[in-house]
């Protein structure tokens, strides 16, 4: 396997290049990013609830949420009343992925049925 980065050569036609798919997967394609984005489809959720629902450790979840916030997929809201709580929700950019998750779930139901048997 080549260790060269996946970049588009200027001479390549954009119609023939998988670049949009590769670019998309680079942003959302890690296991934890997908798990968090999927979980946030249900609406705003506190950090500890998200941690419990995803089974991620605190460090991993914090890193993933910071990355998703920096890329514009997730909003963070801090409630400073006692007890202090941090809430996360999808931005419009993040919400735009909901139909993609629906399609993936439909595909999995059709093609990965043997995994649940």
C-alpha positions, 0 to 999 in steps of 0.5 A: 500500500502506498504511503503517498497522500490521496490528492487530486492531480491537477490534470485529472478530470473532476468527473472521474475523480473520487475526490468528493467522496475521499474528502467527505470520508476524511471529515466524517469517516472515523468510527468515533465521528460517525458514532457521535454524529449518528447519536446526535441525530436525536437532538441536543444531548449532554456530554455524559449522556453522549459518553454513556450512549457511545461507550467512548472514553472521555478523552476520545469523546472530547477530541471527537467533539472538538474536531466535529465542532471545528469542522462545523458539524456540531454546536456546543452549549455550556450551561453554567447554572449549577450543576454545570453542563455541556450540551452538544447538537448538530449544526445545519451542516451536521443535520444534512447528514441525517439522510445519509445515515438513513440510507446507510441503515437501509443498505445495512438492513438489506445487505448485512442481515446475516450479521444479525442472524 
